[in-house]
Amino acid sequence: MEIYCWRGPEMLRVEKLNRQVFLVFMMTAIMIFVACIIGSSDAYALSGDGTEDDPYTISSADDWEEFVGDIRTGQSEDKYYELENNIEIELPAGTENNPF
């Protein structure tokens, strides 16, 4: 594929530049596509539905980190959580804007 630009009385051939731009565009599109697939297939880490009858269960430090992430992003409102095991944590829950 060749594209020409007029530059005064001469034509400038931009085939090489055009291929580089096309490759960058395609690589970006592929990376976005893969990120969407990975992101959409990544299941929520906590088990349960987050309802009063089936609360999210926290049974490990990884579950705790997921829970803290919900609190800090404001996604914990109207959700139910249950601590199933005693766990050692290093990450405190809540922030000034999203207290726990």
DSSP file with accessible surface (Angstrom, degrees, kcal/mol):
  #  RESIDUE AA STRUCTURE BP1 BP2  ACC     N-H-->O    O-->H-N    N-H-->O    O-->H-N    TCO  KAPPA ALPHA  PHI   PSI    X-CA   Y-CA   Z-CA
    1    1 A M              0   0  145      0, 0.0     2,-0.4     0, 0.0    18,-0.1   0.000 360.0 360.0 360.0 125.6    0.0    0.0    0.0
    2    2 A E        -     0   0   90     16,-0.1     2,-0.4    11,-0.0    11,-0.0  -0.947 360.0-172.4-120.2 138.0    1.5    3.3   -1.1
    3    3 A I        -     0   0   71     -2,-0.4    11,-2.2     2,-0.0     2,-0.4  -0.993   8.6-158.2-127.1 138.1    0.3    6.7   -0.1
    4    4 A Y  E     -A   13   0A 110     -2,-0.4     2,-0.4     9,-0.2     9,-0.2  -0.894   1.5-158.4-118.1 144.9    1.7    9.9   -1.6
    5    5 A C  E     -A   12   0A  59      7,-2.0     7,-2.9    -2,-0.4     2,-0.5  -0.959  20.7-124.7-117.9 141.9    1.6   13.4   -0.2
    6    6 A W  E     +A   11   0A 185     -2,-0.4     2,-0.4     5,-0.2     5,-0.2  -0.712  30.1 173.7 -84.2 128.1    2.0   16.6   -2.3
    7    7 A R  E >   -A   10   0A 175      3,-2.7     3,-1.5    -2,-0.5    -2,-0.0  -0.795  64.2 -58.9-134.3  93.2    4.8   18.8   -1.1
    8    8 A G  T 3  S-     0   0   61     -2,-0.4    -1,-0.3     1,-0.3     0, 0.0  -0.430 114.4 -22.6  65.3-140.6    5.2   21.6   -3.5
    9    9 A P  T 3  S+     0   0  126      0, 0.0     2,-0.3     0, 0.0    -1,-0.3   0.609 127.2  78.3 -78.0  -8.2    5.9   20.3   -7.0
   10   10 A E  E <  S-A    7   0A 139     -3,-1.5    -3,-2.7     2,-0.0     2,-0.4  -0.686  73.9-133.2-102.1 154.7    7.3   17.0   -5.7
   11   11 A M  E     -A    6   0A 102     -2,-0.3     2,-0.6    -5,-0.2    -5,-0.2  -0.880  17.2-147.5-101.7 135.4    5.4   14.0   -4.4
   12   12 A L  E     -A    5   0A  76     -7,-2.9    -7,-2.0    -2,-0.4     2,-0.5  -0.916   9.7-139.8-105.1 124.4    6.7   12.5   -1.1
   13   13 A R  E     +A    4   0A 136     -2,-0.6    -9,-0.2    -9,-0.2     3,-0.1  -0.709  23.3 175.0 -85.4 126.5    6.3    8.7   -0.8
   14   14 A V     >  +     0   0   28    -11,-2.2     4,-2.6    -2,-0.5     5,-0.2   0.007  37.0 121.7-120.9  28.6    5.2    7.8    2.7
   15   15 A E  H  > S+     0   0   26      1,-0.2     4,-2.1     2,-0.2     5,-0.2   0.929  76.9  47.7 -59.5 -46.3    4.8    4.0    2.4
   16   16 A K  H  > S+     0   0  161      1,-0.2     4,-1.9     2,-0.2    -1,-0.2   0.939 114.2  46.0 -64.2 -46.0    7.3    3.1    5.1
   17   17 A L  H  > S+     0   0   99      1,-0.2     4,-2.5     2,-0.2     5,-0.2   0.918 110.2  54.8 -61.8 -42.0    5.8    5.6    7.6
   18   18 A N  H  X S+     0   0   36     -4,-2.6     4,-2.5     1,-0.2    -1,-0.2   0.902 107.0  50.2 -60.7 -40.7    2.3    4.4    6.8
   19   19 A R  H  X S+     0   0  134     -4,-2.1     4,-2.7     2,-0.2    -1,-0.2   0.908 110.0  50.7 -65.2 -39.9    3.3    0.8    7.6
   20   20 A Q  H  X S+     0   0  102     -4,-1.9     4,-2.4     2,-0.2    -2,-0.2   0.929 111.7  46.9 -64.4 -44.0    4.8    1.8   10.9
   21   21 A V  H  X S+     0   0   85     -4,-2.5     4,-2.6     1,-0.2    -2,-0.2   0.928 112.7  50.4 -62.9 -43.3    1.6    3.8   11.9
   22   22 A F  H  X S+     0   0  105     -4,-2.5     4,-2.8    -5,-0.2    -2,-0.2   0.922 110.8  48.8 -61.2 -44.6   -0.5    0.8   10.8
   23   23 A L  H  X S+     0   0  107     -4,-2.7     4,-2.6     2,-0.2     5,-0.2   0.914 111.5  48.9 -63.8 -42.3    1.5   -1.6   12.8
   24   24 A V  H  X S+     0   0   95     -4,-2.4     4,-2.4     2,-0.2    -2,-0.2   0.933 112.5  49.1 -62.2 -43.6    1.4    0.6   15.9
   25   25 A F  H  X S+     0   0  134     -4,-2.6     4,-2.6    -5,-0.2    -2,-0.2   0.940 112.8  46.6 -60.7 -47.1   -2.4    0.9   15.5
   26   26 A M  H  X S+     0   0   73     -4,-2.8     4,-2.6     2,-0.2    -2,-0.2   0.912 111.9  50.1 -65.4 -42.0   -2.9   -2.8   15.1
   27   27 A M  H  X S+     0   0  108     -4,-2.6     4,-2.5     2,-0.2    -1,-0.2   0.914 111.8  49.1 -63.5 -40.0   -0.7   -3.7   18.1
   28   28 A T  H  X S+     0   0   62     -4,-2.4     4,-2.4    -5,-0.2    -2,-0.2   0.934 111.6  49.0 -63.8 -44.7   -2.6   -1.2   20.2
   29   29 A A  H  X S+     0   0   40     -4,-2.6     4,-2.5     1,-0.2    -2,-0.2   0.914 111.5  49.3 -61.8 -41.5   -5.9   -2.7   19.0
   30   30 A I  H  X S+     0   0   86     -4,-2.6     4,-2.7     2,-0.2     5,-0.2   0.923 110.6  50.1 -64.7 -43.2   -4.7   -6.2   19.8
   31   31 A M  H  X S+     0   0  118     -4,-2.5     4,-2.4     2,-0.2    -2,-0.2   0.911 112.0  47.8 -63.6 -40.3   -3.5   -5.2   23.3
   32   32 A I  H  X S+     0   0  100     -4,-2.4     4,-2.3     2,-0.2    -1,-0.2   0.927 112.0  50.3 -64.9 -43.2   -6.9   -3.5   24.0
   33   33 A F  H  X S+     0   0  131     -4,-2.5     4,-2.2     2,-0.2    -2,-0.2   0.941 112.4  46.2 -60.4 -46.9   -8.8   -6.6   22.7
   34   34 A V  H  X S+     0   0   69     -4,-2.7     4,-2.9     1,-0.2     5,-0.3   0.920 111.1  52.4 -64.4 -41.9   -6.7   -9.0   24.9
   35   35 A A  H  X S+     0   0   61     -4,-2.4     4,-2.8    -5,-0.2    -1,-0.2   0.900 109.6  49.8 -61.9 -38.2   -7.1   -6.8   28.0
   36   36 A C  H  X S+     0   0   79     -4,-2.3     4,-2.4     2,-0.2    -1,-0.2   0.908 111.8  47.8 -66.4 -41.7  -10.9   -6.7   27.5
   37   37 A I  H  X S+     0   0   79     -4,-2.2     4,-1.8     2,-0.2    -2,-0.2   0.948 115.7  43.8 -65.0 -46.5  -11.0  -10.5   27.2
   38   38 A I  H  X S+     0   0  105     -4,-2.9     4,-1.0     1,-0.2    -2,-0.2   0.935 115.8  48.5 -64.5 -44.6   -8.8  -11.0   30.2
   39   39 A G  H  < S+     0   0   50     -4,-2.8     3,-0.3    -5,-0.3    -1,-0.2   0.893 113.2  46.2 -65.0 -37.3  -10.7   -8.4   32.2
   40   40 A S  H  < S+     0   0  102     -4,-2.4    -1,-0.2     1,-0.2    -2,-0.2   0.804 114.3  46.8 -79.0 -25.1  -14.1   -9.8   31.4
   41   41 A S  H  < S+     0   0   88     -4,-1.8     2,-0.8    -5,-0.2    -1,-0.2   0.586  85.2 104.7 -91.9  -7.5  -13.2  -13.4   32.0
   42   42 A D     <  -     0   0  126     -4,-1.0     3,-0.1    -3,-0.3     2,-0.0  -0.623  69.1-141.5 -76.2 111.2  -11.6  -12.6   35.4
   43   43 A A        -     0   0   79     -2,-0.8     2,-0.1     1,-0.1    -2,-0.1  -0.326  26.5 -90.8 -72.8 155.0  -14.1  -13.7   38.0
   44   44 A Y        -     0   0   82      1,-0.1    -1,-0.1     2,-0.1    22,-0.0  -0.440  35.5-135.4 -64.8 134.7  -14.7  -11.8   41.2
   45   45 A A  S    S+     0   0   58     -2,-0.1     2,-0.3    -3,-0.1    -1,-0.1   0.821  80.2  76.6 -69.3 -32.9  -12.3  -13.2   43.8
   46   46 A L  S    S-     0   0    7     17,-0.1     2,-0.2     1,-0.0    12,-0.1  -0.612  78.2-130.9 -84.0 138.9  -14.8  -13.4   46.7
   47   47 A S  B     +B   57   0B  73     10,-0.5    10,-2.0    -2,-0.3     3,-0.2  -0.510  67.6  50.8 -84.1 156.8  -17.2  -16.2   46.8
   48   48 A G  S    S-     0   0   25      8,-0.2     8,-0.2    -2,-0.2    -2,-0.0  -0.380  87.3 -93.8 104.6 173.2  -20.9  -15.4   47.4
   49   49 A D        -     0   0  112      5,-2.0    -1,-0.1     2,-0.1     7,-0.1   0.457  50.0-115.9-103.7  -7.8  -23.3  -13.0   45.8
   50   50 A G  S    S+     0   0    5      4,-1.4    30,-1.7     1,-0.3     2,-0.2   0.620  75.2 125.9  80.7  11.9  -22.8  -10.1   48.3
   51   51 A T  S    S-     0   0   65      3,-1.3    -1,-0.3    28,-0.2    -2,-0.1  -0.515  77.3-106.9 -96.9 169.7  -26.5  -10.4   49.4
   52   52 A E  S    S+     0   0  139      1,-0.2    -1,-0.1    -2,-0.2    -2,-0.1   0.890 122.6  45.0 -63.3 -37.0  -27.7  -10.8   53.0
   53   53 A D  S    S+     0   0  158      1,-0.2    -1,-0.2    -4,-0.0    -3,-0.0   0.768 130.1  23.1 -77.0 -27.7  -28.6  -14.4   52.2
   54   54 A D  S    S-     0   0   69     -3,-0.0    -5,-2.0    -6,-0.0    -4,-1.4  -0.594  84.5-173.1-139.3  73.3  -25.3  -15.2   50.5
   55   55 A P        -     0   0   21      0, 0.0    26,-0.3     0, 0.0     2,-0.2  -0.219  36.6 -93.6 -68.5 158.5  -22.6  -12.7   51.6
   56   56 A Y  E     - c   0  81B  30     24,-2.7    26,-2.8    -8,-0.2     2,-0.4  -0.517  46.3-135.0 -63.6 137.1  -19.2  -12.4   50.1
   57   57 A T  E     -Bc  47  82B  12    -10,-2.0     2,-0.6    24,-0.2   -10,-0.5  -0.846  13.7-159.3-105.6 135.6  -16.9  -14.6   52.3
   58   58 A I  E     + c   0  83B   5     24,-3.1    26,-2.8    -2,-0.4    27,-1.0  -0.953  31.2 145.6-112.3 113.1  -13.5  -13.5   53.4
   59   59 A S        +     0   0   39     -2,-0.6     2,-0.3    25,-0.2    -1,-0.1   0.350  59.7  34.1-130.9   4.1  -11.3  -16.4   54.4
   60   60 A S  S  > S-     0   0   40      1,-0.1     4,-2.1    27,-0.1     5,-0.1  -0.950  84.0-100.9-151.4 169.4   -7.8  -15.4   53.4
   61   61 A A  H  > S+     0   0   43     -2,-0.3     4,-2.2     1,-0.2     5,-0.1   0.865 122.5  55.0 -63.3 -34.8   -5.5  -12.4   53.1
   62   62 A D  H  > S+     0   0  115      2,-0.2     4,-1.8     1,-0.2    -1,-0.2   0.907 107.3  49.6 -64.4 -40.3   -6.2  -12.2   49.4
   63   63 A D  H  > S+     0   0   22      1,-0.2     4,-2.4     2,-0.2    -2,-0.2   0.899 108.8  53.4 -62.7 -40.8   -9.9  -12.1   50.1
   64   64 A W  H  X S+     0   0   32     -4,-2.1     4,-3.0     1,-0.2     5,-0.2   0.919 106.6  51.5 -60.2 -43.7   -9.3   -9.3   52.6
   65   65 A E  H  X S+     0   0  108     -4,-2.2     4,-2.3     1,-0.2    -1,-0.2   0.889 109.5  50.0 -62.2 -38.5   -7.4   -7.3   50.0
   66   66 A E  H  X S+     0   0   67     -4,-1.8     4,-2.0     2,-0.2    -1,-0.2   0.923 111.5  49.2 -63.3 -43.3  -10.3   -7.7   47.6
   67   67 A F  H  X S+     0   0   10     -4,-2.4     4,-2.1     2,-0.2    -2,-0.2   0.934 110.5  49.5 -61.1 -46.6  -12.7   -6.5   50.3
   68   68 A V  H  X S+     0   0    1     -4,-3.0     4,-2.9     1,-0.2    26,-0.3   0.902 108.0  55.0 -61.6 -39.2  -10.4   -3.5   51.1
   69   69 A G  H  X S+     0   0   32     -4,-2.3     4,-1.6     1,-0.2     6,-0.3   0.906 106.7  50.9 -60.2 -40.1  -10.4   -2.7   47.4
   70   70 A D  H  <>S+     0   0    4     -4,-2.0     5,-2.6     2,-0.2     6,-0.8   0.916 112.4  46.4 -62.4 -43.3  -14.2   -2.6   47.4
   71   71 A I  H ><5S+     0   0    3     -4,-2.1     3,-1.4     4,-0.2    -2,-0.2   0.952 111.7  49.8 -64.7 -47.3  -14.3   -0.3   50.4
   72   72 A R  H 3<5S+     0   0  100     -4,-2.9    -1,-0.2     1,-0.3    -2,-0.2   0.766 114.4  44.7 -67.7 -25.0  -11.7    2.1   49.0
   73   73 A T  T 3<5S-     0   0   86     -4,-1.6    -1,-0.3    -5,-0.2    -2,-0.2   0.379 114.2-114.8 -97.6   3.3  -13.4    2.4   45.6
   74   74 A G  T < 5S+     0   0   27     -3,-1.4     3,-0.5    -4,-0.3    -3,-0.2   0.690  82.0 121.9  75.6  18.3  -16.8    2.8   47.2
   75   75 A Q      < +     0   0  103     -5,-2.6    -4,-0.2    -6,-0.3    -5,-0.1   0.352  53.1  77.8 -94.7   7.2  -18.1   -0.5   45.8
   76   76 A S    >   +     0   0   31     -6,-0.8     3,-1.6    -5,-0.2    -1,-0.2   0.543  62.2 118.6 -94.6  -5.7  -19.0   -2.0   49.2
   77   77 A E  T 3  S+     0   0  139     -3,-0.5     3,-0.1     1,-0.3    -6,-0.0  -0.346  85.1   6.1 -63.9 138.6  -22.2   -0.1   49.8
   78   78 A D  T 3  S+     0   0  157      1,-0.2     2,-0.3    -2,-0.0    -1,-0.3   0.739 106.1 117.4  61.2  24.3  -25.3   -2.3   50.1
   79   79 A K    <   -     0   0   66     -3,-1.6     2,-0.4   -28,-0.1    -1,-0.2  -0.900  57.1-137.4-118.2 153.4  -23.2   -5.5   50.0
   80   80 A Y        -     0   0  107    -30,-1.7   -24,-2.7    -2,-0.3     2,-0.3  -0.906  18.5-174.2-113.8 138.9  -22.8   -8.1   52.7
   81   81 A Y  E     -c   56   0B  52     -2,-0.4     2,-0.4   -26,-0.3   -24,-0.2  -0.947   6.6-162.3-129.7 150.3  -19.5   -9.6   53.8
   82   82 A E  E     -c   57   0B  97    -26,-2.8   -24,-3.1    -2,-0.3     2,-0.7  -0.995  15.7-139.1-137.2 130.2  -18.7  -12.4   56.2
   83   83 A L  E     +c   58   0B  97     -2,-0.4   -24,-0.2   -26,-0.2     3,-0.1  -0.777  22.2 177.9 -87.5 116.9  -15.4  -13.2   57.8
   84   84 A E        +     0   0  104    -26,-2.8     2,-0.3    -2,-0.7   -25,-0.2   0.765  61.9  23.2 -90.9 -31.0  -15.0  -17.0   57.8
   85   85 A N  S    S-     0   0   85    -27,-1.0     2,-0.4   -25,-0.1    -1,-0.1  -0.940  82.7-102.4-132.8 157.0  -11.5  -17.4   59.3
   86   86 A N        -     0   0  164     -2,-0.3     2,-0.3    -3,-0.1   -27,-0.0  -0.686  50.3-178.3 -74.3 129.8   -9.2  -15.5   61.5
   87   87 A I        -     0   0   45     -2,-0.4     2,-0.5   -27,-0.1   -27,-0.1  -0.949  29.7-121.7-132.5 151.9   -6.6  -14.0   59.2
   88   88 A E        -     0   0  186     -2,-0.3     2,-0.3     2,-0.0   -27,-0.0  -0.837  37.0-173.3 -91.9 128.2   -3.5  -11.9   59.6
   89   89 A I        -     0   0   74     -2,-0.5   -28,-0.0     1,-0.1    -2,-0.0  -0.877  30.5-179.0-123.6 154.9   -3.7   -8.7   57.7
   90   90 A E        +     0   0  198     -2,-0.3    -1,-0.1     1,-0.1    -2,-0.0   0.461  69.7  79.6-120.5 -14.8   -1.4   -5.8   57.0
   91   91 A L  S    S-     0   0   57      0, 0.0    -1,-0.1     0, 0.0     2,-0.1  -0.862  73.7-141.2-103.5 113.0   -3.8   -3.7   54.9
   92   92 A P        -     0   0   87      0, 0.0     2,-0.3     0, 0.0    -2,-0.0  -0.413  19.7-121.1 -71.2 150.2   -6.2   -1.6   57.0
   93   93 A A        +     0   0   24     -2,-0.1     7,-0.3   -22,-0.0   -25,-0.1  -0.651  67.1  22.4 -88.8 147.8   -9.8   -1.2   55.6
   94   94 A G        -     0   0   15     -2,-0.3     2,-0.3   -26,-0.3   -22,-0.1   0.153  58.0-136.5  87.6 157.9  -11.3    2.1   54.8
   95   95 A T        -     0   0   52      3,-1.5     5,-0.0   -24,-0.1    -2,-0.0  -0.820  38.7 -92.4-137.4 177.8  -10.2    5.6   53.9
   96   96 A E  S    S+     0   0  187     -2,-0.3    -1,-0.0     1,-0.2    -2,-0.0   0.911 129.3  40.7 -63.0 -39.0  -11.2    9.0   55.0
   97   97 A N  S    S+     0   0  139      1,-0.3    -1,-0.2   -25,-0.1   -25,-0.0   0.763 128.3  31.5 -80.4 -27.0  -13.6    9.2   52.0
   98   98 A N  S    S-     0   0   45      2,-0.0    -3,-1.5   -26,-0.0    -1,-0.3  -0.660  85.3-170.3-130.9  77.1  -14.8    5.6   52.3
   99   99 A P              0   0  103      0, 0.0    -5,-0.2     0, 0.0    -3,-0.1  -0.228 360.0 360.0 -70.4 160.2  -14.7    4.7   56.0
  100  100 A F              0   0  164     -7,-0.3    -7,-0.0    -5,-0.0    -2,-0.0  -0.930 360.0 360.0-115.3 360.0  -15.2    1.2   57.3
